[in-house]
Amino acid sequence: MKEAIKKLESKGCYIDNQFDGWFGTFPDRFELHKGDEIIMDNLSESQVISLAEIL
């Protein structure tokens, strides 16, 4: 996962834990954003890794 995050960050994309809509985040769900725009959300760890390979 760390390598996938590094690859995405090198392309200007960032991964954060998925916001739960209240006051916290889901520990096992992620969202991909670039700047202030959320590109994809509700991603699993394996989906983040796959996206890093694709992008």
C-alpha positions in Angstrom: 0.0 0.0 0.0 2.9 2.4 0.8 4.3 1.9 -2.7 0.9 2.6 -4.3 0.5 5.8 -2.3 4.0 7.0 -3.4 3.1 6.3 -7.0 -0.1 8.2 -6.8 1.4 11.1 -5.0 4.1 11.4 -7.7 1.2 11.9 -10.2 -0.4 14.6 -8.0 -3.1 12.3 -6.5 -3.6 11.7 -2.9 -5.2 8.9 -0.8 -7.1 9.6 2.4 -9.4 7.4 4.6 -13.0 7.7 3.5 -14.9 10.3 5.5 -17.9 8.7 7.3 -20.2 11.7 7.0 -20.1 12.5 10.7 -17.0 13.1 12.7 -14.5 10.4 11.6 -13.3 8.1 8.8 -13.6 4.5 7.9 -10.3 2.7 8.5 -10.6 0.3 5.6 -12.1 2.5 2.9 -10.2 5.2 0.9 -10.8 8.1 -1.3 -8.6 9.4 -4.2 -8.4 13.1 -4.7 -6.5 15.6 -6.7 -6.4 19.0 -5.1 -9.8 19.7 -3.7 -11.6 17.4 -6.1 -12.5 13.9 -5.0 -11.9 11.7 -8.1 -13.0 8.3 -6.6 -14.3 7.3 -3.2 -15.2 4.2 -1.2 -12.1 2.3 -2.5 -10.7 -0.8 -0.9 -6.9 -1.3 -0.4 -6.7 -3.6 -3.4 -8.5 -1.0 -5.6 -6.0 1.7 -4.5 -3.1 -0.6 -5.4 -4.7 -1.4 -8.8 -5.2 2.3 -9.6 -1.6 3.1 -8.8 -0.6 0.5 -11.4 -3.0 1.9 -14.0 -2.3 5.5 -13.5 
